[in-house]
Amino acid sequence: MNNPGLLRYRCHTGHSFTASALVTGRNEKIEETLWVSLRMFEEHKNPLNNMAQKASGPKSKITYAQHAKATQVHIERIRAMILAPGSNP
């Protein structure tokens, strides 16, 4: 939208946003998505660790442990993004 002195945006359904509100709203949605992703990965890792401990065969133990380790990598990456300087956890 063109308005002298004020930069505004309008979505396809007609909602109007200032540039600041648009960025803030998007950042909040991204952060929320990261927190949900983190929780989902953590919930996925816990049963993998449990399966690795209780698996009967050594191959199964290793496979579950490898999946849990790979999941932990994702957890650490997401946590680092959320807690990076300048983010709002």
C-alpha positions as CSV (number, residue, x, y, z in Angstrom):
1,M,0.0,0.0,0.0
2,N,1.2,3.5,-0.7
3,N,0.8,6.0,2.1
4,P,3.3,8.9,2.4
5,G,5.4,8.4,5.5
6,L,4.1,5.0,6.4
7,L,4.9,1.7,4.7
8,R,2.0,-0.7,4.9
9,Y,1.2,-4.1,3.4
10,R,-2.1,-5.7,2.6
11,C,-2.7,-9.4,2.3
12,H,-4.9,-11.0,-0.3
13,T,-7.9,-11.1,2.1
14,G,-7.6,-7.4,2.9
15,H,-5.7,-7.3,6.3
16,S,-3.4,-4.3,6.6
17,F,-0.1,-4.4,8.3
18,T,2.7,-1.9,9.0
19,A,6.2,-3.2,8.0
20,S,7.1,-3.6,11.7
21,A,3.9,-5.5,12.6
22,L,4.4,-7.8,9.6
23,V,8.0,-8.6,10.5
24,T,7.1,-9.1,14.2
25,G,4.2,-11.4,13.4
26,R,6.2,-13.5,11.0
27,N,9.1,-13.8,13.5
28,E,6.6,-14.9,16.2
29,K,5.2,-17.6,13.9
30,I,8.7,-18.8,12.9
31,E,9.7,-19.0,16.6
32,E,6.6,-20.9,17.5
33,T,7.2,-23.4,14.7
34,L,10.8,-23.9,15.9
35,W,9.6,-24.6,19.5
36,V,7.1,-27.1,18.2
37,S,9.7,-28.7,16.0
38,L,12.1,-29.0,18.9
39,R,9.5,-30.6,21.1
40,M,8.6,-33.1,18.3
41,F,12.2,-34.1,17.8
42,E,12.7,-34.5,21.5
43,E,9.5,-36.7,21.7
44,H,10.8,-38.7,18.8
45,K,14.3,-39.2,20.3
46,N,13.0,-40.6,23.6
47,P,11.4,-43.8,22.3
48,L,14.4,-44.3,20.0
49,N,16.7,-44.3,23.0
50,N,14.4,-46.6,24.8
51,M,14.2,-49.0,21.8
52,A,18.0,-48.9,21.5
53,Q,18.3,-50.0,25.2
54,K,15.7,-52.7,24.9
55,A,16.4,-54.1,21.4
56,S,17.2,-57.8,21.4
57,G,19.7,-57.8,18.6
58,P,22.9,-55.8,18.3
59,K,22.0,-54.6,14.8
60,S,18.7,-53.2,16.1
61,K,20.4,-51.5,19.0
62,I,22.9,-49.8,16.7
63,T,20.2,-48.7,14.2
64,Y,18.0,-47.2,16.9
65,A,21.0,-45.5,18.5
66,Q,22.0,-44.0,15.2
67,H,18.6,-42.7,14.6
68,A,18.5,-41.2,18.1
69,K,21.9,-39.6,17.5
70,A,20.8,-38.1,14.2
71,T,17.7,-36.7,15.9
72,Q,19.9,-35.2,18.6
73,V,21.8,-33.3,15.9
74,H,18.5,-31.7,14.7
75,I,17.5,-30.9,18.3
76,E,20.8,-29.1,18.9
77,R,20.5,-27.1,15.6
78,I,17.0,-26.0,16.3
79,R,17.8,-25.1,20.0
80,A,20.8,-23.1,18.7
81,M,18.6,-21.1,16.3
82,I,16.0,-20.4,19.0
83,L,18.6,-19.4,21.6
84,A,20.9,-17.5,19.3
85,P,21.8,-13.9,20.4
86,G,19.2,-11.5,19.1
87,S,16.4,-14.1,19.2
88,N,13.5,-13.8,21.6
89,P,13.0,-17.2,23.3
